[in-house]
Amino acid sequence: MDHAGVDRRDWAVALAGLGLGLAALCPLPALAQATGTSEVRLTILDPVAAGVGDGMHFGEITPTGTNGTVVLAPGATATCTVTGGLIRGGLCRAARFTGTGTYQTELRVQRPSGNRIDLVGPGGATMRLDDFVFAATPPTTFVVQNGANTRFNIGAPDGSFEFFAGGTLHVAGNQAPGHYIGTFEIRLFYN
């Protein structure tokens, strides 16, 4: 007991009660709340499918004692231009690739690694094929050549596409006669 005759414990309880009463009279400010919505959009693309329609063919070549090249320009009607005194005849055909994707989607074609391959002939003789180039016919359209990549736009409403590959064949002046064969790989990316 203190000098006023009030127990200290009662005094503490009375002050605590007074604090709760004041808190009830002065409520805390309410937290501001807001809600919003956002739309989410995306497109799932059909997987791209591709295959080889025709292989590349340089025809029959006769060396004349000096090194030369055969440059095959790609297209549905390919052309072969000869340098170095080579004599060339027969079929000139670009490699043809066909496939399906999604209408108005960009297709990126990547040249073979190192932009070259070696064709192998009789007795292990070789010829280099390099400087691969690509072209397309409508409705597949060329967009841009950027380093190792060529970009096309798939313009057919059904998603079908067609493009062609050509390159430069290096023939030695004393190239061994016979058949030369090679394969090359390209990579397709769907953007």
C-alpha positions in Angstrom: 0.0 0.0 0.0 1.2 3.4 -0.7 0.4 6.7 1.0 -3.0 7.2 -0.7 -4.1 3.8 0.4 -4.2 2.3 -3.1 -2.4 -0.9 -3.9 0.2 -0.5 -6.6 -1.1 -3.5 -8.5 -4.5 -1.9 -8.8 -2.8 1.3 -10.0 -1.0 -0.6 -12.8 -4.3 -2.4 -13.8 -6.1 1.0 -13.9 -3.4 2.5 -16.1 -3.5 -0.4 -18.5 -7.3 -0.2 -18.7 -7.1 3.5 -19.4 -4.6 2.8 -22.3 -6.9 0.3 -23.9 -9.8 2.7 -23.6 -7.9 5.4 -25.3 -6.8 3.1 -28.1 -10.4 2.2 -28.7 -11.3 5.9 -29.0 -8.4 6.5 -31.4 -8.4 3.6 -34.0 -5.3 3.0 -36.1 -5.6 4.3 -39.7 -6.7 1.6 -42.1 -4.2 0.2 -44.6 -4.9 1.2 -48.2 -5.7 -1.7 -50.5 -6.0 -1.9 -54.2 -6.4 -4.8 -56.7 -5.6 -5.0 -60.3 -5.6 -7.5 -63.2 -3.3 -8.1 -66.0 -3.8 -10.1 -69.2 -1.2 -12.8 -70.1 -0.7 -13.7 -73.7 1.6 -16.3 -75.4 1.7 -18.4 -78.5 2.7 -22.0 -78.7 4.4 -22.7 -82.0 4.1 -25.8 -84.0 7.4 -27.7 -84.1 9.2 -27.1 -87.4 9.7 -30.1 -89.6 12.2 -30.2 -92.5 13.6 -32.7 -95.0 15.8 -32.8 -98.0 14.0 -32.6 -101.3 17.0 -32.9 -103.6 20.8 -33.2 -103.2 23.4 -30.7 -104.5 24.9 -31.7 -107.9 27.7 -30.0 -109.7 27.6 -32.1 -112.9 30.6 -33.5 -114.8 33.9 -31.5 -114.5 37.0 -31.8 -116.6 40.2 -30.2 -115.1 42.5 -28.5 -117.6 45.7 -28.4 -115.6 44.9 -25.3 -113.5 43.0 -25.0 -110.3 39.5 -23.6 -110.6 36.1 -23.4 -108.9 32.5 -24.2 -109.7 30.2 -21.7 -108.0 26.6 -23.1 -107.6 24.1 -20.3 -107.1 21.1 -21.6 -105.2 17.5 -21.5 -106.5 14.8 -23.6 -108.1 16.8 -23.1 -111.3 20.4 -23.2 -110.1 23.3 -21.9 -112.1 26.9 -23.1 -112.1 29.7 -20.7 -113.0 33.2 -22.0 -113.7 36.6 -20.3 -113.2 40.2 -21.4 -113.9 39.6 -23.1 -117.3 37.5 -26.0 -116.0 35.1 -27.6 -118.4 31.7 -28.4 -116.8 28.6 -30.0 -118.3 25.5 -31.9 -117.2 23.2 -31.3 -114.2 23.6 -28.3 -112.1 21.2 -28.5 -109.1 21.1 -26.8 -105.7 20.2 -28.8 -102.6 16.5 -28.3 -101.9 15.0 -28.3 -98.4 11.3 -28.4 -97.6 9.3 -28.4 -94.5 6.5 -27.0 -92.4 6.3 -24.5 -89.6 4.0 -21.6 -88.7 2.8 -18.9 -91.1 4.6 -15.6 -90.8 7.3 -17.1 -88.5 11.0 -16.5 -89.1 13.2 -19.5 -89.9 16.9 -19.2 -89.3 19.2 -21.5 -91.3 22.7 -22.1 -90.0 25.5 -23.1 -92.4 27.6 -26.2 -91.8 30.2 -25.9 -89.1 33.2 -24.0 -90.4 31.2 -23.1 -93.6 32.9 -26.0 -95.4 33.0 -29.7 -96.0 35.3 -32.1 -97.9 34.0 -34.3 -100.7 35.8 -37.7 -100.9 36.6 -39.4 -104.2 38.7 -42.3 -105.5 41.7 -43.3 -103.4 40.8 -40.8 -100.7 41.2 -37.8 -103.0 39.2 -34.8 -101.7 37.7 -31.5 -102.9 36.6 -28.7 -100.7 33.1 -27.2 -100.8 32.7 -24.0 -99.0 31.0 -20.6 -98.9 27.5 -22.0 -98.5 24.7 -19.7 -99.6 20.9 -20.0 -99.4 17.9 -18.7 -101.4 14.2 -19.3 -101.4 11.3 -19.0 -103.7 8.0 -17.3 -102.8 6.0 -17.5 -100.7 9.1 -18.3 -98.5 11.0 -15.0 -98.5 14.6 -14.0 -97.7 15.0 -11.7 -94.7 18.7 -11.2 -94.1 22.1 -12.9 -94.2 23.9 -12.5 -90.9 27.2 -14.2 -90.4 26.6 -18.0 -90.4 22.9 -17.5 -90.5 20.3 -16.8 -93.2 16.8 -15.8 -92.2 13.7 -16.5 -94.1 10.0 -15.7 -93.5 7.5 -18.5 -93.8 4.9 -16.9 -96.1 2.6 -19.8 -97.0 -0.6 -19.8 -94.9 -0.3 -23.6 -94.4 3.3 -23.1 -93.0 5.1 -24.9 -95.8 8.5 -23.6 -96.8 11.2 -24.3 -99.4 14.8 -23.1 -99.6 17.9 -24.0 -101.6 21.6 -24.3 -100.8 24.6 -23.7 -103.0 28.3 -23.1 -102.6 31.8 -23.0 -104.1 33.5 -26.2 -105.2 37.4 -26.0 -105.4 38.8 -28.3 -108.1 42.6 -28.9 -108.4 44.1 -28.8 -111.9 45.2 -32.4 -111.5 42.1 -33.6 -109.6 41.8 -37.5 -109.7 38.9 -38.6 -112.0 35.9 -40.4 -110.4 32.8 -39.8 -108.3 33.1 -37.4 -105.3 30.5 -37.6 -102.5 30.0 -35.6 -99.3 27.3 -34.7 -96.9 26.6 -31.5 -95.0 24.4 -30.5 -92.1 22.5 -27.4 -91.6 20.6 -26.4 -88.5 17.2 -24.8 -88.5 16.0 -22.5 -85.8 12.4 -21.3 -85.4 12.0 -17.7 -84.1 
